[in-house]
Amino acid sequence: MAASLEQNDPEIFKLITQEEQRQKRIIRLIPSENYVSKAVREATGGWLTNKYSEGYPGKRYYEGQDVADVVENIARERAKKLFGADHANVQPHSGSPANLAAYLALAEPGDTIMGLALPDGGHLTHGWKVSITGKIFKSVQYGVNPQTGFLDFNLIEDLAKKHKPKIIICGATAYPRQIDFEAFAAIAKNVGAFLVSDIAHIAGLVAGGAHKSPVPFSDIVTTTTHKTLRGPRGAMALCKEQHAQKLDKTIFPGLQGGPHMHTISAIAVALGEAATPAFKEYAKQIVKNAKAMAEKLSEYGFNLVSGGTDNHLILIDLRNKNIPGRKMAKALMRAGIESNCNSVPGDTAPPFNPSGLRIGTPAITTRGMKEEQAMRVAALISRVADNIDNEDVLDKIKQQVEALCNQFPVPDSFI
Ligand SMILES: *Cc1c(COP(=O)(O)O)cnc(C)c1O
């Protein structure tokens, strides 16, 4: 009888193996992506995938929860301890539903929410018009200062005073600078708004002490678990005790049925890894690598939004190079460097072919690369830009990328 995936479904087995090889052979710079440990992959593929656990530990609707209850409690306790939160809900299926839950826990449909606009680095779920969050709430969007690329708290405060939102959302998907959660909290307090901080991208930096924490200043903090935090695809919501019951009820039964217990077990594993000294080193190294890469890119004449970075990501405005974002991303991929094209503040190009490129250092840092390699990657990016239509040169760069990847194999464990 066929048992393993390889025997049972060789077609899918082959494709997964192909993806493994692809990820190992290239330099992955998409700032929302990473490599998880073998332990996290094992938990994700474990027996808890077979279990229905609607409800919360100690109050489930089906029998047989002795293991599931313990696993979910461990995940919650580890999350609370790591982030210093009163309460943690580890059930949101992903970042987007976690955000919707946070808003519905604090406001009613029709209320006003205020978040960072997508073209300026915000996430779809921060009230952008195509997202459900931009449809069921009255959505007001703030931007970054188009001259500096930085969040401008005077503009944000003016907007908040004018629109009196029920919720202010801070956090970003393409913002290369520290986020001043305390400043957001002051504005929220001033206008009587709740503050939701979405740290999907930077959760690993926050956990590792490489970015200030929003937890003391926020009503609810949401995060994905699969970006810098280096866990399985999933999400969490952290909050103050006063919102705990409402938040839990909004997630289940409000928005979801059964939690993905296999994912929750893997979140627990990732949170265990994130509590180690090695993780702190990793978090700090991500930022060092991004700064080194940004500095080199500037030297090569790239225009960086905000002039640089103090987190894990870099947003390149390619307009001075006269290369459309998608063309640059495709040429880089051809040379074995994975990135994504991205809108830049004030972009007049269409979102499907924007003027910018978004890159980041979490995945190369997980591979053990340091500043020297980050600068080397910057040089390779510059060479691609200078030879954007030259297949032979792109081929040569790809060989150099492979050599670098061979020097830094993807580790199976980080502790
Ligand atoms: C990635 C991201 C999300 C959404 O996560 P999904 O798991 O893709 O739904 C939400 N907010 C921010 C800021 C993100 O970067």
The ligand as an SDF file (V2000), in Angstrom:
LIG
                    3D

 15 15  0  0  0  0  0  0  0  0999 V2000
    0.7650   40.3960    5.3710 C   0  0  0  0  0  0  0  0  0  0  0  0
   -0.0400   41.4200    6.0660 C   0  0  0  0  0  0  0  0  0  0  0  0
   -1.3550   41.1760    6.4650 C   0  0  0  0  0  0  0  0  0  0  0  0
   -2.2020   40.0370    5.9740 C   0  0  0  0  0  0  0  0  0  0  0  0
   -1.8280   38.8120    6.1220 O   0  0  0  0  0  0  0  0  0  0  0  0
   -2.4840   37.5980    5.3260 P   0  0  0  0  0  0  0  0  0  0  0  0
   -2.0590   36.4710    6.1850 O   0  0  0  0  0  0  0  0  0  0  0  0
   -1.8570   37.6060    3.9760 O   0  0  0  0  0  0  0  0  0  0  0  0
   -3.9590   37.7880    5.2770 O   0  0  0  0  0  0  0  0  0  0  0  0
   -1.9920   42.1260    7.2430 C   0  0  0  0  0  0  0  0  0  0  0  0
   -1.3790   43.2560    7.5840 N   0  0  0  0  0  0  0  0  0  0  0  0
   -0.1220   43.5560    7.1800 C   0  0  0  0  0  0  0  0  0  0  0  0
    0.4940   44.8390    7.5960 C   0  0  0  0  0  0  0  0  0  0  0  0
    0.5730   42.6520    6.3940 C   0  0  0  0  0  0  0  0  0  0  0  0
    1.7930   42.9620    5.9820 O   0  0  0  0  0  0  0  0  0  0  0  0
  1  2  1  0
  2  3  1  0
  2 14  2  0
  3  4  1  0
  3 10  2  0
  4  5  1  0
  5  6  1  0
  6  7  2  0
  6  8  1  0
  6  9  1  0
 10 11  1  0
 11 12  2  0
 12 13  1  0
 12 14  1  0
 14 15  1  0
M  END
$$$$
